[in-house]
Amino acid sequence: MDRQDRLTLVALLAPAAIVFIAFFLIPLARLFVIGGTGALGWSAYTAVFTEPRYLSSLVSTVALAAATTVATLAISGVAGVFLVRNRFRGREVLTALLTLPLAFPGVVIGFMVIMLAGRQGLVPELTDALFGERLVFAYSMAGLFVGYLYFSIPRTILTVMAAAEKLDPRIEEAARSLGAGPLRVVRDVIVPALTPALLAAGAICFATAMGAFGTAFTLATKINVLPMVIYTEFTLQANVAMAAALSFVLGAITWAVLAVARTAAGNTVAAAG
Amino acid sequence: MRARRSKAFWALLAFTLAVCAFLVVPVAMSMLAGVTRNYFVGWRGGLTLDWVIKVWTDYRHTIGLSLQIALACLACTLMLGVPAAYVLARSRSRVARAIEELLVMPVAVPGLATALALIVTFGGWGGLRTSWVFILIGHVLFTLPFMVRSVLAVLASIDLRTLEEGARSLGASFTQRFFGIVLPNCRSGIVAGSLMVVTLSLGEFNMTLLLHTPLTPTLPVGLADAYASLRIEVGSAYTLVFFVILIPLLVALQWAGAGVSPGTARRPRSDTPLQGRGSCAPNVNPPGGG
């Protein structure tokens, strides 16, 4: 690559780099500084761990994200492997329907949860008919959990299906011919082979459930998760410094989980290869 | 000819159908509710377009603004992202890899944090704060990685260097090579990336809720407002209008994802945009949003 070439490449990358630095890196740096200028000073960054009300939202946010991740991986893992391993009429349509809500925004997903389990929703109608009692759970942590499942299943199924297509069915047959039962094959052959894909998809589920708030915003503002707390601090309390510190901590945790999962996924690939 | 299906097959099929119903039934319910005269009475009470017309008269401006932002966002990400992807595909240096990682940060950092950062930095610039361009900036940051990764995935799968050397030895200038070889070769990545950018921009809420002002409400902001304060039929009709715009884009995305460079069609679908180089999915996994 000669000098001329190199200059061209730098010139082509420059616009994206300038926009990125001016509108992302510099503002984030500023946000970090502002996080330390509130009533608490720099200890605002540790307040999320020391102040009981922030700590409780952090704990419930992490618990919700973890539950979402586990449930999504289990559901999408089963459905995804099933769709790859079986050929039947309507399979393509079923796959298309399962992946259609891929880019639904959080607010709309919140409304889908209201359709299912809201005051006039489907689940209350059904439980009313069956048990004579209306079960409404949309406007709570359970509703948020259902919303995040709705959000995460399509993308996770896609990832699982892509990974499962690369599995060699002969290995499973070998395991079976050596006397392994179906559960054993799943546990010892399929799950280990899918682990990198599951880790990657799980990290995305977790990160989304941590940082998203469109769904929570639609369902109820009193749900005690960290993104809602940040929003309330900023808009209602006008406590910009605390909102800044909390969103930095939230961003750092999310980023760390993604990084750890990526390293773990990379290691399993290396170990397998 | 067909082998008899086992019990496990039917159980798993039932499970998968149940998951599908979980995803599709609320969509159908909300679409139906949007054209029902009275949701309490149900569809037997009669169908009507009154709610859709009400949404159109009351919220038309939010739809227009969202389309305007999405198209502007597409133009920006094309101009910034395609050249950047080309550079990242050409260069094997450590700096290029680091830049590639950095560019994905706006997807990993919660939208709330990005929006707050933009507000504390540029909020004082009166004209910008109240303008739709302020929302556009957030959307460009959030969608740029998808364009870059989508194009980069295609460029990484072809032997760009050899193609370009060949053209250069025949006397083609850089401009001729870029427009004659690079762009046609990554067309599928550009199409997939563009669909993704428009889809994500239309639905972006996490940042937009903080970035917008009463003068600049976008479609998702209007939706949240309608869900919170209006009767369920109006919220449903508004959602219906949104689906009419969004679902063709999602179907096109599925189609574009399936058509990306036949040799590697399976591969790009497999991964997430947050993974390493060459594993970027043109069409899958937009994080954020929820």
HADDOCK unambig.tbl for C-alpha pairs under 7 A between the chains (distance, minus, plus):
assign (segid A and resid 9 and name CA) (segid B and resid 87 and name CA) 5.59 0.50 0.50
assign (segid A and resid 12 and name CA) (segid B and resid 83 and name CA) 5.37 0.50 0.50
assign (segid A and resid 12 and name CA) (segid B and resid 84 and name CA) 6.18 0.50 0.50
assign (segid A and resid 12 and name CA) (segid B and resid 87 and name CA) 6.91 0.50 0.50
assign (segid A and resid 13 and name CA) (segid B and resid 83 and name CA) 6.39 0.50 0.50
assign (segid A and resid 13 and name CA) (segid B and resid 84 and name CA) 4.71 0.50 0.50
assign (segid A and resid 13 and name CA) (segid B and resid 87 and name CA) 6.43 0.50 0.50
assign (segid A and resid 15 and name CA) (segid B and resid 80 and name CA) 6.04 0.50 0.50
assign (segid A and resid 16 and name CA) (segid B and resid 80 and name CA) 4.94 0.50 0.50
assign (segid A and resid 16 and name CA) (segid B and resid 81 and name CA) 6.72 0.50 0.50
assign (segid A and resid 16 and name CA) (segid B and resid 84 and name CA) 6.63 0.50 0.50
assign (segid A and resid 23 and name CA) (segid B and resid 118 and name CA) 6.88 0.50 0.50
assign (segid A and resid 27 and name CA) (segid B and resid 117 and name CA) 4.78 0.50 0.50
assign (segid A and resid 27 and name CA) (segid B and resid 118 and name CA) 5.62 0.50 0.50
assign (segid A and resid 27 and name CA) (segid B and resid 121 and name CA) 5.46 0.50 0.50
assign (segid A and resid 28 and name CA) (segid B and resid 117 and name CA) 5.20 0.50 0.50
assign (segid A and resid 30 and name CA) (segid B and resid 117 and name CA) 6.89 0.50 0.50
assign (segid A and resid 30 and name CA) (segid B and resid 121 and name CA) 6.72 0.50 0.50
assign (segid A and resid 31 and name CA) (segid B and resid 117 and name CA) 5.07 0.50 0.50
assign (segid A and resid 31 and name CA) (segid B and resid 120 and name CA) 6.69 0.50 0.50
assign (segid A and resid 79 and name CA) (segid B and resid 16 and name CA) 5.28 0.50 0.50
assign (segid A and resid 82 and name CA) (segid B and resid 12 and name CA) 6.85 0.50 0.50
assign (segid A and resid 97 and name CA) (segid B and resid 20 and name CA) 6.72 0.50 0.50
assign (segid A and resid 98 and name CA) (segid B and resid 20 and name CA) 5.45 0.50 0.50
assign (segid A and resid 98 and name CA) (segid B and resid 23 and name CA) 6.90 0.50 0.50
assign (segid A and resid 100 and name CA) (segid B and resid 250 and name CA) 6.51 0.50 0.50
assign (segid A and resid 103 and name CA) (segid B and resid 199 and name CA) 6.97 0.50 0.50
assign (segid A and resid 103 and name CA) (segid B and resid 200 and name CA) 6.77 0.50 0.50
assign (segid A and resid 103 and name CA) (segid B and resid 286 and name CA) 6.65 0.50 0.50
assign (segid A and resid 104 and name CA) (segid B and resid 203 and name CA) 6.86 0.50 0.50
assign (segid A and resid 105 and name CA) (segid B and resid 203 and name CA) 4.96 0.50 0.50
assign (segid A and resid 105 and name CA) (segid B and resid 204 and name CA) 6.50 0.50 0.50
assign (segid A and resid 105 and name CA) (segid B and resid 289 and name CA) 4.99 0.50 0.50
assign (segid A and resid 105 and name CA) (segid B and resid 290 and name CA) 5.82 0.50 0.50
assign (segid A and resid 106 and name CA) (segid B and resid 289 and name CA) 5.15 0.50 0.50
assign (segid A and resid 106 and name CA) (segid B and resid 290 and name CA) 3.60 0.50 0.50
assign (segid A and resid 107 and name CA) (segid B and resid 220 and name CA) 6.89 0.50 0.50
assign (segid A and resid 107 and name CA) (segid B and resid 224 and name CA) 6.19 0.50 0.50
assign (segid A and resid 112 and name CA) (segid B and resid 26 and name CA) 5.27 0.50 0.50
assign (segid A and resid 112 and name CA) (segid B and resid 27 and name CA) 6.68 0.50 0.50
assign (segid A and resid 115 and name CA) (segid B and resid 26 and name CA) 5.69 0.50 0.50
assign (segid A and resid 115 and name CA) (segid B and resid 29 and name CA) 6.95 0.50 0.50
assign (segid A and resid 115 and name CA) (segid B and resid 30 and name CA) 6.76 0.50 0.50
assign (segid A and resid 116 and name CA) (segid B and resid 26 and name CA) 6.13 0.50 0.50
assign (segid A and resid 148 and name CA) (segid B and resid 290 and name CA) 6.89 0.50 0.50
assign (segid A and resid 150 and name CA) (segid B and resid 23 and name CA) 6.48 0.50 0.50
assign (segid A and resid 151 and name CA) (segid B and resid 290 and name CA) 6.37 0.50 0.50
assign (segid A and resid 155 and name CA) (segid B and resid 284 and name CA) 6.54 0.50 0.50
assign (segid A and resid 155 and name CA) (segid B and resid 285 and name CA) 5.35 0.50 0.50
assign (segid A and resid 159 and name CA) (segid B and resid 270 and name CA) 5.10 0.50 0.50
assign (segid A and resid 159 and name CA) (segid B and resid 271 and name CA) 6.08 0.50 0.50
assign (segid A and resid 162 and name CA) (segid B and resid 266 and name CA) 6.52 0.50 0.50
assign (segid A and resid 162 and name CA) (segid B and resid 269 and name CA) 6.30 0.50 0.50
assign (segid A and resid 162 and name CA) (segid B and resid 270 and name CA) 4.49 0.50 0.50
assign (segid A and resid 163 and name CA) (segid B and resid 270 and name CA) 6.11 0.50 0.50
assign (segid A and resid 204 and name CA) (segid B and resid 287 and name CA) 6.67 0.50 0.50
assign (segid A and resid 208 and name CA) (segid B and resid 287 and name CA) 6.05 0.50 0.50
assign (segid A and resid 208 and name CA) (segid B and resid 288 and name CA) 5.52 0.50 0.50
assign (segid A and resid 208 and name CA) (segid B and resid 290 and name CA) 6.60 0.50 0.50
assign (segid A and resid 211 and name CA) (segid B and resid 110 and name CA) 4.88 0.50 0.50
assign (segid A and resid 212 and name CA) (segid B and resid 110 and name CA) 6.91 0.50 0.50
assign (segid A and resid 212 and name CA) (segid B and resid 206 and name CA) 6.72 0.50 0.50
assign (segid A and resid 212 and name CA) (segid B and resid 288 and name CA) 5.95 0.50 0.50
assign (segid A and resid 212 and name CA) (segid B and resid 289 and name CA) 6.20 0.50 0.50
assign (segid A and resid 212 and name CA) (segid B and resid 290 and name CA) 4.92 0.50 0.50
assign (segid A and resid 213 and name CA) (segid B and resid 206 and name CA) 6.37 0.50 0.50
assign (segid A and resid 213 and name CA) (segid B and resid 290 and name CA) 6.29 0.50 0.50
assign (segid A and resid 214 and name CA) (segid B and resid 205 and name CA) 6.30 0.50 0.50
assign (segid A and resid 214 and name CA) (segid B and resid 206 and name CA) 6.06 0.50 0.50
assign (segid A and resid 214 and name CA) (segid B and resid 289 and name CA) 6.86 0.50 0.50
assign (segid A and resid 214 and name CA) (segid B and resid 290 and name CA) 5.61 0.50 0.50
assign (segid A and resid 215 and name CA) (segid B and resid 290 and name CA) 5.87 0.50 0.50
assign (segid A and resid 218 and name CA) (segid B and resid 224 and name CA) 6.11 0.50 0.50
assign (segid A and resid 218 and name CA) (segid B and resid 227 and name CA) 6.94 0.50 0.50
assign (segid A and resid 218 and name CA) (segid B and resid 228 and name CA) 6.99 0.50 0.50
assign (segid A and resid 244 and name CA) (segid B and resid 116 and name CA) 6.99 0.50 0.50
assign (segid A and resid 247 and name CA) (segid B and resid 113 and name CA) 5.20 0.50 0.50
assign (segid A and resid 248 and name CA) (segid B and resid 113 and name CA) 6.74 0.50 0.50
assign (segid A and resid 251 and name CA) (segid B and resid 109 and name CA) 5.02 0.50 0.50
assign (segid A and resid 251 and name CA) (segid B and resid 110 and name CA) 5.86 0.50 0.50
assign (segid A and resid 255 and name CA) (segid B and resid 108 and name CA) 6.07 0.50 0.50
assign (segid A and resid 255 and name CA) (segid B and resid 109 and name CA) 6.84 0.50 0.50
